[in-house]
Amino acid sequence: MVKLALWVPLEAKPGKEQEVEQFLRDGLALVEQEAGTTAWFALRLGPSMFGIFDAFPDDSAREAHLSGKVAAALMAKAPELFTGTPPIQKLEVVAAKLP
């Protein structure tokens, strides 16, 4: 069961849209190594708008993700790929349906 989540909106710098999309695709392999990340979605919201939504069973799993490889890669690439520092929003999950 998931109780907590993260929402990270991302705006690609002009001309960096394909690189952002590939960066997010590559991130999946890192997230698959995280036992505590119940769900992870990399989304394209528009021509230059992307986002990451992920869900966790508890705070320790969410904090492990935030200190993991994907978060480190995101912050390292942020100046090159995104218009600003990605805001990481902590959420509570009210209801969810997972396989």
N, C-alpha and C positions, 0 to 999 in steps of 0.2 A: 504494500500500500504506500502511496506517495502522500506526503504531508507538506513538503516544502518544494519550492521551485526557484528558478532564476530566469529573468528575461533580460536579454542584452541586445538592444537595438544597435545596428551598425550602418553607417552611411559611408559607402565607398567614395574615395577621392575620384574625381573625373579621370576616366581612362583606366581605372584600377578594378572595374567591376568583374572582369573575368578572373583576375588574380584573387579577389575576395572569394568568389565562388569556388575556386580550386582550393584555396586555403581552408574553407569550411568543409569541403569534401574530404580533404586530407585529415582534418581533425577527427573524423569518425573513428579512424583506427586507434587514436589515442584514447578516446572516450570508451571504446569497447574494452579497454583494459581496466576500467574503473568499476569495480564490483558494486559500489554504492550508488552509481548513477543509473536510476531506474529507466529513465527515458531521456533522450537527447534529440533535438530537432534543429537543423540548420535550415533557415528559411530565406526565400527571396520574396520580398514584399513589393518590389517595383524595380525600375531600371537600375537605380543605385542604392536602394534600401534593402538591407538584409537583417536577419536577427537570429539569435540563438535562444531556444527555450529548452530547459532541462528540468527534470524532477527527481526528487530524492525522498527516501523514507524518513530521514531524520537530519538533524543539524550537523552531526559529525560527518555524514556522507556529503552533505552540501559543502562543508568547509574543506573536506579532503579534495573535492573537485576544484574549489576555488584556489587551492594551493597546489594543484596538479599541473601536468604538462600542457593541457589545452589552454588553461588560463595564462600560463607563462608565455606560451606562443602567441596568444592573442595580444597581450600587452607588449611583447617584443615587436610584433608586426604593426601595431596600431599606428605609429607615426608614418609609416610607409603606405599603408592601405586605407586608413579611415580619416574622415574629416576632423575627428576629435577623439579624445579618449573615450572608449566605449563605456557608457554608464551601465553598471551591473545592478539590477534591481532585484532585491530579495522578495519573494512572494510566498504566501501561504496557499496551499491547494485546498479548495473547498470541496470539490468532488472530482473524481477521475474514473475513466474506464480504460483499462489496459488489458492486453491479451493475457 
